[in-house]
Amino acid sequence: MHAMASVKPETCGAGAAAQPDALLRLKFCGLDFASPIVLLSGCVGFGEEYTRIEGFSNRDAGAIVLKGTTGKPRLGNPPHRIYETPAGMLNAIGLQNPGVEHVVRNILPQLDFSETRFIANVSGSTIEEYVEVTRRFDASPIDAIEINISCPNVKEGGVAFGNYPDMSAQVVAACRRVTQKPLITKLSPNQTDIRENARRCIEAGSDALAVINTVMGMAIDVETRRPFIGNLQGGLSGPAIKPIALLKVHQVYEVARPHGVPIIGQGGITTATDALEFIMAGATAIGVGTALFYEPMACKSINAGIAEYLKAQGLDNLLQLVGTLRTGRDIEDSPLCG
Ligand SMILES: Cc1cc2nc3c(=O)[nH]c(=O)nc-3n(C[C@H](O)[C@H](O)[C@H](O)COP(=O)(O)O)c2cc1C
């Protein structure tokens, strides 16, 4: 996987870029999205990074999630931080970011809110830190707040908040108390029962769910017998995790649908067909992350492909497709293995 797009000599987005097809417009947690595409946290810097690439426009995305932000600045993990795998990549960036105060004061004022919706991505090592960062973003122009519960909880010896429904719900409830903005909880696939976790996060006040974050993995250099990733382990993303992500979206949809809680489906989406699969499994919006590293124009072809499919199916609204996966008892009852 490698990026080949040319870089514009000047900065800033392509102002004259065509808008996505009107069929793709939707409301997500009360926000107007021009497209179901959400550019994912950690893959687009703070929303300004890809606007330097010829032909790229933030207007092609319904929303952009900024890099994970903590209370204080973080330098991140030692190298190597990324490693390419078959059909995917491992990353252990370690939440490098300049801290919430810098993001709110210096980065948000530079973003063009007329182009798309911007969503903060909140991280923390304690519940108090999640609350502090959420409160700061609440008092900013940001459109919505996503909480990344995959961070290690220092008080509990480093276990991830997101791996345990009780801890996940505590983080969500605490953040809910300090913001009226739409709150999205990003669920980890690295747990036993994502349905239970989703249910608890909804009860704790989450307005939407992002499904899934990366799948933990590792890679070893047999010459040195050392892990390739400086942090030993990293999060696997890209097409390699798509089947896992799709099943998790389907499972979470069963829990979220009765509450009217929408899902941002994500994990390996690269094409319009990938996106359609996630929408049929129950996603209202779809995230694109790793694909941008080797296909920065992916949004344009995904938007065009979804619009074309809707027209061919005689549908005039994307929401008519959400969760329309056809299953029957014959499928649900079949053996799980073999
Ligand atoms: C380099 C990199 C950095 C990431 N940083 C964050 C982050 O700061 N916060 C977060 O919630 N997710 C982060 N993610 C996870 C992505 O937002 C996304 O959920 C995941 O990669 C699955 O989607 P994809 O396969 O389309 O990339 C990161 C992913 C990558 C590849």
The ligand as an SDF file (V2000), in Angstrom:
LIG
                    3D

 31 33  0  0  0  0  0  0  0  0999 V2000
   -2.4440    5.3550   11.8700 C   0  0  0  0  0  0  0  0  0  0  0  0
   -3.7650    5.2110   12.5830 C   0  0  0  0  0  0  0  0  0  0  0  0
   -4.0360    6.0190   13.6860 C   0  0  0  0  0  0  0  0  0  0  0  0
   -5.2540    5.8960   14.3690 C   0  0  0  0  0  0  0  0  0  0  0  0
   -5.5250    6.7310   15.4220 N   0  0  0  0  0  0  0  0  0  0  0  0
   -6.7260    6.6590   16.0490 C   0  0  0  0  0  0  0  0  0  0  0  0
   -7.0560    7.5700   17.1030 C   0  0  0  0  0  0  0  0  0  0  0  0
   -6.2870    8.4690   17.4680 O   0  0  0  0  0  0  0  0  0  0  0  0
   -8.2770    7.4230   17.7070 N   0  0  0  0  0  0  0  0  0  0  0  0
   -9.1690    6.4620   17.3200 C   0  0  0  0  0  0  0  0  0  0  0  0
  -10.2660    6.3840   17.9000 O   0  0  0  0  0  0  0  0  0  0  0  0
   -8.8900    5.6140   16.3150 N   0  0  0  0  0  0  0  0  0  0  0  0
   -7.6940    5.6870   15.6740 C   0  0  0  0  0  0  0  0  0  0  0  0
   -7.4190    4.8340   14.6260 N   0  0  0  0  0  0  0  0  0  0  0  0
   -8.4270    3.8300   14.2040 C   0  0  0  0  0  0  0  0  0  0  0  0
   -9.2140    4.3260   12.9860 C   0  0  0  0  0  0  0  0  0  0  0  0
   -9.8790    5.5420   13.2730 O   0  0  0  0  0  0  0  0  0  0  0  0
  -10.2330    3.2690   12.4910 C   0  0  0  0  0  0  0  0  0  0  0  0
  -11.2110    3.0490   13.4880 O   0  0  0  0  0  0  0  0  0  0  0  0
   -9.5830    1.9400   12.1560 C   0  0  0  0  0  0  0  0  0  0  0  0
   -8.3340    2.1290   11.5000 O   0  0  0  0  0  0  0  0  0  0  0  0
  -10.4730    1.0420   11.2470 C   0  0  0  0  0  0  0  0  0  0  0  0
  -10.7880    1.6530   10.0160 O   0  0  0  0  0  0  0  0  0  0  0  0
   -9.9090    1.4760    8.6580 P   0  0  0  0  0  0  0  0  0  0  0  0
   -9.6630    0.0090    8.4830 O   0  0  0  0  0  0  0  0  0  0  0  0
  -10.7320    2.0950    7.5800 O   0  0  0  0  0  0  0  0  0  0  0  0
   -8.6270    2.2300    8.8900 O   0  0  0  0  0  0  0  0  0  0  0  0
   -6.2070    4.9310   13.9430 C   0  0  0  0  0  0  0  0  0  0  0  0
   -5.9230    4.1200   12.8200 C   0  0  0  0  0  0  0  0  0  0  0  0
   -4.7200    4.2520   12.1440 C   0  0  0  0  0  0  0  0  0  0  0  0
   -4.4600    3.3800   10.9490 C   0  0  0  0  0  0  0  0  0  0  0  0
  1  2  1  0
  2  3  1  0
  2 30  2  0
  3  4  2  0
  4  5  1  0
  4 28  1  0
  5  6  2  0
  6  7  1  0
  6 13  1  0
  7  8  2  0
  7  9  1  0
  9 10  1  0
 10 11  2  0
 10 12  1  0
 12 13  2  0
 13 14  1  0
 14 15  1  0
 14 28  1  0
 15 16  1  0
 16 17  1  0
 16 18  1  0
 18 19  1  0
 18 20  1  0
 20 21  1  0
 20 22  1  0
 22 23  1  0
 23 24  1  0
 24 25  2  0
 24 26  1  0
 24 27  1  0
 28 29  2  0
 29 30  1  0
 30 31  1  0
M  END
$$$$
